[in-house]
Amino acid sequence: MRAQREAEAKKKIAAEASKLLRAINARFRNAERSRDGTEAARLRGEAEERLKHLSRVNVEAWPWAATASVVRDRPVLVVEGGGPVYEGLRAGIPSAWNASRIDFIEFGKVTKDGQIGQRGAGEGAWRLTKSDDAKFSALKPENYGATFPADEETATVRAVAQIANDKLRYSGDWPGLNWHHAPDSWVERTWPQVADVVVSALAKVSYYNQQAQKIPVVSPAGLRIVNAGAAAGTAGVEIIPPTESGWQAFIDAAPGSRLKFGELAEAGRWWWGRSVPRNLLSGEADDAENANE
Protein backbone atom coordinates (compact mmCIF):
# COMPACT_ATOMS: atom_id res chain seq x y z
CA MET A 1 0.00 0.00 0.00
CA ARG A 2 2.88 2.37 0.78
CA ALA A 3 4.51 1.63 -2.58
CA GLN A 4 1.20 2.24 -4.32
CA ARG A 5 0.73 5.58 -2.57
CA GLU A 6 4.26 6.62 -3.50
CA ALA A 7 3.66 5.68 -7.13
CA GLU A 8 0.42 7.64 -7.23
CA ALA A 9 2.10 10.65 -5.64
CA LYS A 10 4.89 10.59 -8.25
CA LYS A 11 2.35 10.27 -11.05
CA LYS A 12 0.51 13.32 -9.72
CA ILE A 13 3.75 15.31 -9.48
CA ALA A 14 4.66 14.36 -13.06
CA ALA A 15 1.22 15.37 -14.34
CA GLU A 16 1.44 18.75 -12.59
CA ALA A 17 4.99 19.34 -13.88
CA SER A 18 4.01 18.58 -17.48
CA LYS A 19 0.99 20.88 -17.13
CA LEU A 20 3.26 23.65 -15.84
CA LEU A 21 5.66 23.15 -18.73
CA ARG A 22 2.77 23.56 -21.20
CA ALA A 23 1.86 26.83 -19.47
CA ILE A 24 5.48 27.98 -19.69
CA ASN A 25 5.53 27.14 -23.39
CA ALA A 26 2.38 29.20 -23.94
CA ARG A 27 3.91 32.23 -22.22
CA PHE A 28 7.15 32.12 -24.22
CA ARG A 29 5.24 31.72 -27.49
CA ASN A 30 2.85 34.55 -26.64
CA ALA A 31 5.86 36.73 -25.82
CA GLU A 32 7.31 35.98 -29.27
CA ARG A 33 4.08 37.04 -30.96
CA SER A 34 3.45 40.13 -28.84
CA ARG A 35 4.10 43.52 -30.42
CA ASP A 36 4.07 45.14 -26.99
CA GLY A 37 7.57 45.10 -25.53
CA THR A 38 6.34 45.52 -21.98
CA GLU A 39 3.83 42.69 -22.28
CA ALA A 40 6.42 40.42 -23.90
CA ALA A 41 8.86 41.07 -21.05
CA ARG A 42 6.15 40.31 -18.49
CA LEU A 43 5.31 36.99 -20.15
CA ARG A 44 8.95 35.96 -20.35
CA GLY A 45 9.44 36.88 -16.71
CA GLU A 46 6.51 34.71 -15.65
CA ALA A 47 7.82 31.85 -17.76
CA GLU A 48 11.29 32.10 -16.21
CA GLU A 49 9.83 32.03 -12.69
CA ARG A 50 7.91 28.87 -13.51
CA LEU A 51 11.03 27.29 -15.00
CA LYS A 52 12.75 27.84 -11.65
CA HIS A 53 9.88 26.01 -9.98
CA LEU A 54 10.27 23.09 -12.39
CA SER A 55 13.97 22.84 -11.51
CA ARG A 56 12.94 21.96 -7.95
CA VAL A 57 10.56 19.14 -8.89
CA ASN A 58 11.48 15.70 -7.55
CA VAL A 59 13.62 14.14 -10.29
CA GLU A 60 12.42 10.67 -9.39
CA ALA A 61 8.89 11.74 -10.24
CA TRP A 62 9.70 13.99 -13.21
CA PRO A 63 13.27 13.72 -14.56
CA TRP A 64 12.91 16.38 -17.27
CA ALA A 65 14.08 19.54 -15.52
CA ALA A 66 17.44 19.56 -17.32
CA THR A 67 15.78 19.49 -20.75
CA ALA A 68 12.87 21.82 -19.97
CA SER A 69 14.89 24.97 -20.70
CA VAL A 70 14.66 24.26 -24.44
CA VAL A 71 11.21 25.86 -24.23
CA ARG A 72 12.90 29.28 -24.15
CA ASP A 73 14.01 28.97 -27.76
CA ARG A 74 11.35 26.93 -29.56
CA PRO A 75 7.81 25.55 -29.31
CA VAL A 76 7.51 22.22 -27.53
CA LEU A 77 4.92 19.49 -27.35
CA VAL A 78 4.54 18.15 -23.81
CA VAL A 79 3.34 14.62 -23.18
CA GLU A 80 1.04 14.09 -20.21
CA GLY A 81 3.38 13.40 -17.30
CA GLY A 82 6.37 13.62 -19.61
CA GLY A 83 8.89 16.11 -20.91
CA PRO A 84 9.35 18.38 -23.93
CA VAL A 85 9.41 17.11 -27.51
CA TYR A 86 10.59 19.67 -30.04
CA GLU A 87 11.81 20.39 -33.56
CA GLY A 88 15.22 18.89 -34.30
CA LEU A 89 15.14 16.39 -31.44
CA ARG A 90 16.63 13.01 -32.29
CA ALA A 91 15.89 10.11 -29.98
CA GLY A 92 16.67 6.42 -29.78
CA ILE A 93 13.93 4.35 -28.12
CA PRO A 94 14.24 0.62 -27.31
CA SER A 95 11.80 -1.30 -29.49
CA ALA A 96 8.66 -2.56 -27.77
CA TRP A 97 9.02 -5.82 -29.73
CA ASN A 98 12.77 -6.39 -29.57
CA ALA A 99 14.74 -5.18 -26.54
CA SER A 100 18.02 -5.36 -28.47
CA ARG A 101 16.76 -3.03 -31.19
CA ILE A 102 16.70 0.78 -31.05
CA ASP A 103 14.08 2.75 -32.98
CA PHE A 104 15.63 6.04 -34.07
CA ILE A 105 13.19 8.94 -34.44
CA GLU A 106 13.60 12.54 -35.55
CA PHE A 107 11.00 15.18 -34.69
CA GLY A 108 9.94 18.16 -36.75
CA LYS A 109 7.78 21.23 -36.30
CA VAL A 110 5.18 21.55 -33.57
CA THR A 111 1.76 22.59 -34.89
CA LYS A 112 -0.68 24.95 -33.21
CA ASP A 113 -3.16 22.11 -32.64
CA GLY A 114 -0.73 20.04 -30.58
CA GLN A 115 0.87 17.73 -33.14
CA ILE A 116 4.46 17.30 -34.26
CA GLY A 117 6.25 16.12 -37.38
CA GLN A 118 8.03 12.79 -37.07
CA ARG A 119 9.99 10.32 -39.16
CA GLY A 120 12.07 7.24 -38.54
CA ALA A 121 15.78 7.15 -39.40
CA GLY A 122 16.24 6.56 -43.11
CA GLU A 123 12.68 7.61 -44.04
CA GLY A 124 12.08 10.19 -46.76
CA ALA A 125 8.59 11.35 -45.78
CA TRP A 126 7.19 12.90 -42.62
CA ARG A 127 3.94 12.38 -40.73
CA LEU A 128 2.08 14.24 -38.02
CA THR A 129 1.58 12.58 -34.64
CA LYS A 130 -0.29 13.62 -31.51
CA SER A 131 1.03 13.60 -27.96
CA ASP A 132 -0.90 10.41 -27.19
CA ASP A 133 1.22 8.43 -29.67
CA ALA A 134 2.67 5.32 -28.02
CA LYS A 135 6.25 6.39 -28.81
CA PHE A 136 5.93 9.49 -26.65
CA SER A 137 5.06 7.49 -23.55
CA ALA A 138 8.26 5.45 -24.04
CA LEU A 139 10.53 8.52 -24.19
CA LYS A 140 12.98 9.07 -21.35
CA PRO A 141 15.66 11.76 -20.92
CA GLU A 142 18.40 9.23 -21.65
CA ASN A 143 16.84 8.59 -25.08
CA TYR A 144 17.49 12.20 -26.16
CA GLY A 145 20.40 13.19 -28.40
CA ALA A 146 20.76 9.74 -29.96
CA THR A 147 23.44 9.27 -32.60
CA PHE A 148 21.79 7.98 -35.76
CA PRO A 149 23.42 5.18 -37.80
CA ALA A 150 26.32 6.36 -39.95
CA ASP A 151 24.52 5.51 -43.19
CA GLU A 152 21.26 7.21 -42.18
CA GLU A 153 21.56 10.14 -44.58
CA THR A 154 22.38 7.87 -47.49
CA ALA A 155 19.39 5.71 -46.61
CA THR A 156 17.17 8.82 -46.48
CA VAL A 157 18.23 9.96 -49.95
CA ARG A 158 17.58 6.44 -51.24
CA ALA A 159 14.13 6.44 -49.60
CA VAL A 160 13.19 9.75 -51.24
CA ALA A 161 14.25 8.37 -54.62
CA GLN A 162 12.08 5.31 -54.00
CA ILE A 163 9.08 7.48 -53.14
CA ALA A 164 9.69 9.57 -56.25
CA ASN A 165 9.73 6.50 -58.50
CA ASP A 166 6.87 4.66 -56.79
CA LYS A 167 4.48 7.52 -56.01
CA LEU A 168 5.42 11.00 -57.18
CA ARG A 169 5.73 10.03 -60.83
CA TYR A 170 2.09 8.90 -60.79
CA SER A 171 0.30 11.14 -58.28
CA GLY A 172 2.53 14.20 -58.28
CA ASP A 173 1.55 14.64 -54.65
CA TRP A 174 4.53 16.59 -53.38
CA PRO A 175 2.62 18.02 -50.37
CA GLY A 176 1.90 14.42 -49.29
CA LEU A 177 5.55 13.99 -48.28
CA ASN A 178 4.87 16.48 -45.46
CA TRP A 179 8.27 18.11 -45.71
CA HIS A 180 6.65 21.30 -44.37
CA HIS A 181 6.54 19.52 -41.00
CA ALA A 182 10.28 18.68 -41.10
CA PRO A 183 13.01 20.67 -39.31
CA ASP A 184 14.35 23.47 -41.47
CA SER A 185 17.88 22.12 -41.07
CA TRP A 186 16.80 18.71 -42.41
CA VAL A 187 15.19 20.20 -45.53
CA GLU A 188 18.18 22.46 -46.18
CA ARG A 189 20.48 19.44 -45.98
CA THR A 190 18.33 16.96 -47.90
CA TRP A 191 16.85 18.96 -50.76
CA PRO A 192 20.08 19.53 -52.75
CA GLN A 193 20.67 15.77 -52.75
CA VAL A 194 17.21 14.83 -54.03
CA ALA A 195 16.02 17.84 -56.04
CA ASP A 196 16.73 16.32 -59.46
CA VAL A 197 14.98 13.02 -58.78
CA VAL A 198 11.95 14.71 -57.21
CA VAL A 199 11.45 17.24 -60.00
CA SER A 200 12.04 14.57 -62.65
CA ALA A 201 9.35 12.37 -61.08
CA LEU A 202 6.89 15.27 -60.81
CA ALA A 203 7.47 16.05 -64.49
CA LYS A 204 6.29 12.56 -65.49
CA VAL A 205 2.76 12.81 -64.10
CA SER A 206 -0.31 13.10 -66.29
CA TYR A 207 -1.34 16.42 -67.80
CA TYR A 208 -4.25 16.61 -65.35
CA ASN A 209 -2.02 16.17 -62.30
CA GLN A 210 0.53 18.61 -63.64
CA GLN A 211 -2.07 21.38 -63.48
CA ALA A 212 -2.12 21.08 -59.69
CA GLN A 213 1.62 21.72 -59.43
CA LYS A 214 2.65 25.17 -58.20
CA ILE A 215 6.43 25.30 -58.29
CA PRO A 216 8.03 28.73 -57.83
CA VAL A 217 10.98 29.45 -60.09
CA VAL A 218 13.25 32.34 -60.94
CA SER A 219 13.44 32.91 -64.68
CA PRO A 220 14.93 35.67 -66.84
CA ALA A 221 11.50 37.31 -66.54
CA GLY A 222 11.54 37.10 -62.73
CA LEU A 223 9.46 35.04 -60.32
CA ARG A 224 7.07 32.61 -61.98
CA ILE A 225 4.80 29.74 -60.88
CA VAL A 226 5.05 26.69 -63.14
CA ASN A 227 4.63 22.91 -63.20
CA ALA A 228 7.54 20.48 -63.00
CA GLY A 229 7.66 19.93 -66.74
CA ALA A 230 8.30 23.61 -67.34
CA ALA A 231 10.67 23.85 -64.38
CA ALA A 232 12.80 20.94 -65.57
CA GLY A 233 12.75 21.62 -69.29
CA THR A 234 13.37 25.34 -69.63
CA ALA A 235 16.84 26.83 -69.87
CA GLY A 236 17.61 29.61 -67.42
CA VAL A 237 14.89 28.55 -64.99
CA GLU A 238 15.98 27.97 -61.38
CA ILE A 239 13.65 26.26 -58.93
CA ILE A 240 13.33 28.01 -55.58
CA PRO A 241 14.06 25.29 -52.97
CA PRO A 242 11.34 24.30 -50.46
CA THR A 243 13.53 25.51 -47.61
CA GLU A 244 13.34 28.39 -45.14
CA SER A 245 15.83 30.40 -47.18
CA GLY A 246 13.84 29.56 -50.31
CA TRP A 247 10.66 30.81 -48.65
CA GLN A 248 12.33 34.10 -47.79
CA ALA A 249 13.57 34.47 -51.38
CA PHE A 250 10.02 33.79 -52.61
CA ILE A 251 8.53 36.40 -50.26
CA ASP A 252 11.18 38.97 -51.25
CA ALA A 253 10.59 38.42 -54.98
CA ALA A 254 6.78 38.35 -54.85
CA PRO A 255 5.99 42.10 -54.76
CA GLY A 256 7.89 42.78 -57.98
CA SER A 257 6.64 39.70 -59.83
CA ARG A 258 3.27 41.01 -61.07
CA LEU A 259 1.75 37.72 -59.93
CA LYS A 260 -1.67 37.90 -58.29
CA PHE A 261 -2.03 37.21 -54.60
CA GLY A 262 -4.04 34.05 -55.29
CA GLU A 263 -1.23 32.62 -57.43
CA LEU A 264 1.34 33.36 -54.76
CA ALA A 265 -0.88 31.88 -52.04
CA GLU A 266 -1.36 28.65 -53.99
CA ALA A 267 2.38 28.29 -54.53
CA GLY A 268 3.08 28.95 -50.86
CA ARG A 269 0.66 26.24 -49.79
CA TRP A 270 1.69 23.67 -52.41
CA TRP A 271 5.47 24.03 -52.24
CA TRP A 272 6.04 25.03 -48.60
CA GLY A 273 2.76 24.25 -46.84
CA ARG A 274 2.71 27.86 -45.63
CA SER A 275 0.37 30.81 -45.85
CA VAL A 276 1.52 33.92 -47.66
CA PRO A 277 1.13 37.09 -45.53
CA ARG A 278 -2.04 38.95 -46.46
CA ASN A 279 -0.14 42.23 -46.70
CA LEU A 280 2.58 40.82 -48.95
CA LEU A 281 1.51 42.92 -51.91
CA SER A 282 1.16 46.68 -51.56
CA GLY A 283 -0.96 49.21 -53.41
CA GLU A 284 -4.68 49.68 -53.99
CA ALA A 285 -5.01 47.01 -56.70
CA ASP A 286 -3.19 44.44 -54.61
CA ASP A 287 -5.32 45.23 -51.56
CA ALA A 288 -8.42 44.56 -53.61
CA GLU A 289 -6.99 41.25 -54.77
CA ASN A 290 -6.25 40.26 -51.19
CA ALA A 291 -9.76 41.12 -50.11
CA ASN A 292 -11.21 38.75 -52.67
CA GLU A 293 -9.27 35.73 -51.40
C-alpha positions in Angstrom: 0.0 0.0 0.0 2.9 2.4 0.8 4.5 1.6 -2.6 1.2 2.2 -4.3 0.7 5.6 -2.6 4.3 6.6 -3.5 3.7 5.7 -7.1 0.4 7.6 -7.2 2.1 10.7 -5.6 4.9 10.6 -8.2 2.4 10.3 -11.0 0.5 13.3 -9.7 3.7 15.3 -9.5 4.7 14.4 -13.1 1.2 15.4 -14.3 1.4 18.7 -12.6 5.0 19.3 -13.9 4.0 18.6 -17.5 1.0 20.9 -17.1 3.3 23.6 -15.8 5.7 23.2 -18.7 2.8 23.6 -21.2 1.9 26.8 -19.5 5.5 28.0 -19.7 5.5 27.1 -23.4 2.4 29.2 -23.9 3.9 32.2 -22.2 7.1 32.1 -24.2 5.2 31.7 -27.5 2.9 34.6 -26.6 5.9 36.7 -25.8 7.3 36.0 -29.3 4.1 37.0 -31.0 3.4 40.1 -28.8 4.1 43.5 -30.4 4.1 45.1 -27.0 7.6 45.1 -25.5 6.3 45.5 -22.0 3.8 42.7 -22.3 6.4 40.4 -23.9 8.9 41.1 -21.0 6.2 40.3 -18.5 5.3 37.0 -20.2 8.9 36.0 -20.4 9.4 36.9 -16.7 6.5 34.7 -15.6 7.8 31.9 -17.8 11.3 32.1 -16.2 9.8 32.0 -12.7 7.9 28.9 -13.5 11.0 27.3 -15.0 12.7 27.8 -11.6 9.9 26.0 -10.0 10.3 23.1 -12.4 14.0 22.8 -11.5 12.9 22.0 -8.0 10.6 19.1 -8.9 11.5 15.7 -7.5 13.6 14.1 -10.3 12.4 10.7 -9.4 8.9 11.7 -10.2 9.7 14.0 -13.2 13.3 13.7 -14.6 12.9 16.4 -17.3 14.1 19.5 -15.5 17.4 19.6 -17.3 15.8 19.5 -20.7 12.9 21.8 -20.0 14.9 25.0 -20.7 14.7 24.3 -24.4 11.2 25.9 -24.2 12.9 29.3 -24.1 14.0 29.0 -27.8 11.3 26.9 -29.6 7.8 25.5 -29.3 7.5 22.2 -27.5 4.9 19.5 -27.4 4.5 18.2 -23.8 3.3 14.6 -23.2 1.0 14.1 -20.2 3.4 13.4 -17.3 6.4 13.6 -19.6 8.9 16.1 -20.9 9.3 18.4 -23.9 9.4 17.1 -27.5 10.6 19.7 -30.0 11.8 20.4 -33.6 15.2 18.9 -34.3 15.1 16.4 -31.4 16.6 13.0 -32.3 15.9 10.1 -30.0 16.7 6.4 -29.8 13.9 4.3 -28.1 14.2 0.6 -27.3 11.8 -1.3 -29.5 8.7 -2.6 -27.8 9.0 -5.8 -29.7 12.8 -6.4 -29.6 14.7 -5.2 -26.5 18.0 -5.4 -28.5 16.8 -3.0 -31.2 16.7 0.8 -31.1 14.1 2.8 -33.0 15.6 6.0 -34.1 13.2 8.9 -34.4 13.6 12.5 -35.6 11.0 15.2 -34.7 9.9 18.2 -36.8 7.8 21.2 -36.3 5.2 21.5 -33.6 1.8 22.6 -34.9 -0.7 25.0 -33.2 -3.2 22.1 -32.6 -0.7 20.0 -30.6 0.9 17.7 -33.1 4.5 17.3 -34.3 6.3 16.1 -37.4 8.0 12.8 -37.1 10.0 10.3 -39.2 12.1 7.2 -38.5 15.8 7.2 -39.4 16.2 6.6 -43.1 12.7 7.6 -44.0 12.1 10.2 -46.8 8.6 11.3 -45.8 7.2 12.9 -42.6 3.9 12.4 -40.7 2.1 14.2 -38.0 1.6 12.6 -34.6 -0.3 13.6 -31.5 1.0 13.6 -28.0 -0.9 10.4 -27.2 1.2 8.4 -29.7 2.7 5.3 -28.0 6.2 6.4 -28.8 5.9 9.5 -26.7 5.1 7.5 -23.5 8.3 5.5 -24.0 10.5 8.5 -24.2 13.0 9.1 -21.3 15.7 11.8 -20.9 18.4 9.2 -21.7 16.8 8.6 -25.1 17.5 12.2 -26.2 20.4 13.2 -28.4 20.8 9.7 -30.0 23.4 9.3 -32.6 21.8 8.0 -35.8 23.4 5.2 -37.8 26.3 6.4 -40.0 24.5 5.5 -43.2 21.3 7.2 -42.2 21.6 10.1 -44.6 22.4 7.9 -47.5 19.4 5.7 -46.6 17.2 8.8 -46.5 18.2 10.0 -50.0 17.6 6.4 -51.2 14.1 6.4 -49.6 13.2 9.7 -51.2 14.2 8.4 -54.6 12.1 5.3 -54.0 9.1 7.5 -53.1 9.7 9.6 -56.2 9.7 6.5 -58.5 6.9 4.7 -56.8 4.5 7.5 -56.0 5.4 11.0 -57.2 5.7 10.0 -60.8 2.1 8.9 -60.8 0.3 11.1 -58.3 2.5 14.2 -58.3 1.5 14.6 -54.6 4.5 16.6 -53.4 2.6 18.0 -50.4 1.9 14.4 -49.3 5.6 14.0 -48.3 4.9 16.5 -45.5 8.3 18.1 -45.7 6.7 21.3 -44.4 6.5 19.5 -41.0 10.3 18.7 -41.1 13.0 20.7 -39.3 14.4 23.5 -41.5 17.9 22.1 -41.1 16.8 18.7 -42.4 15.2 20.2 -45.5 18.2 22.5 -46.2 20.5 19.4 -46.0 18.3 17.0 -47.9 16.8 19.0 -50.8 20.1 19.5 -52.7 20.7 15.8 -52.7 17.2 14.8 -54.0 16.0 17.8 -56.0 16.7 16.3 -59.5 15.0 13.0 -58.8 12.0 14.7 -57.2 11.5 17.2 -60.0 12.0 14.6 -62.6 9.4 12.4 -61.1 6.9 15.3 -60.8 7.5 16.1 -64.5 6.3 12.6 -65.5 2.8 12.8 -64.1 -0.3 13.1 -66.3 -1.3 16.4 -67.8 -4.3 16.6 -65.3 -2.0 16.2 -62.3 0.5 18.6 -63.6 -2.1 21.4 -63.5 -2.1 21.1 -59.7 1.6 21.7 -59.4 2.6 25.2 -58.2 6.4 25.3 -58.3 8.0 28.7 -57.8 11.0 29.4 -60.1 13.3 32.3 -60.9 13.4 32.9 -64.7 14.9 35.7 -66.8 11.5 37.3 -66.5 11.5 37.1 -62.7 9.5 35.0 -60.3 7.1 32.6 -62.0 4.8 29.7 -60.9 5.1 26.7 -63.1 4.6 22.9 -63.2 7.5 20.5 -63.0 7.7 19.9 -66.7 8.3 23.6 -67.3 10.7 23.9 -64.4 12.8 20.9 -65.6 12.8 21.6 -69.3 13.4 25.3 -69.6 16.8 26.8 -69.9 17.6 29.6 -67.4 14.9 28.6 -65.0 16.0 28.0 -61.4 13.7 26.3 -58.9 13.3 28.0 -55.6 14.1 25.3 -53.0 11.3 24.3 -50.5 13.5 25.5 -47.6 13.3 28.4 -45.1 15.8 30.4 -47.2 13.8 29.6 -50.3 10.7 30.8 -48.6 12.3 34.1 -47.8 13.6 34.5 -51.4 10.0 33.8 -52.6 8.5 36.4 -50.3 11.2 39.0 -51.2 10.6 38.4 -55.0 6.8 38.4 -54.9 6.0 42.1 -54.8 7.9 42.8 -58.0 6.6 39.7 -59.8 3.3 41.0 -61.1 1.7 37.7 -59.9 -1.7 37.9 -58.3 -2.0 37.2 -54.6 -4.0 34.1 -55.3 -1.2 32.6 -57.4 1.3 33.4 -54.8 -0.9 31.9 -52.0 -1.4 28.6 -54.0 2.4 28.3 -54.5 3.1 29.0 -50.9 0.7 26.2 -49.8 1.7 23.7 -52.4 5.5 24.0 -52.2 6.0 25.0 -48.6 2.8 24.2 -46.8 2.7 27.9 -45.6 0.4 30.8 -45.9 1.5 33.9 -47.7 1.1 37.1 -45.5 -2.0 39.0 -46.5 -0.1 42.2 -46.7 2.6 40.8 -49.0 1.5 42.9 -51.9 1.2 46.7 -51.6 -1.0 49.2 -53.4 -4.7 49.7 -54.0 -5.0 47.0 -56.7 -3.2 44.4 -54.6 -5.3 45.2 -51.6 -8.4 44.6 -53.6 -7.0 41.3 -54.8 -6.2 40.3 -51.2 -9.8 41.1 -50.1 -11.2 38.8 -52.7 -9.3 35.7 -51.4 
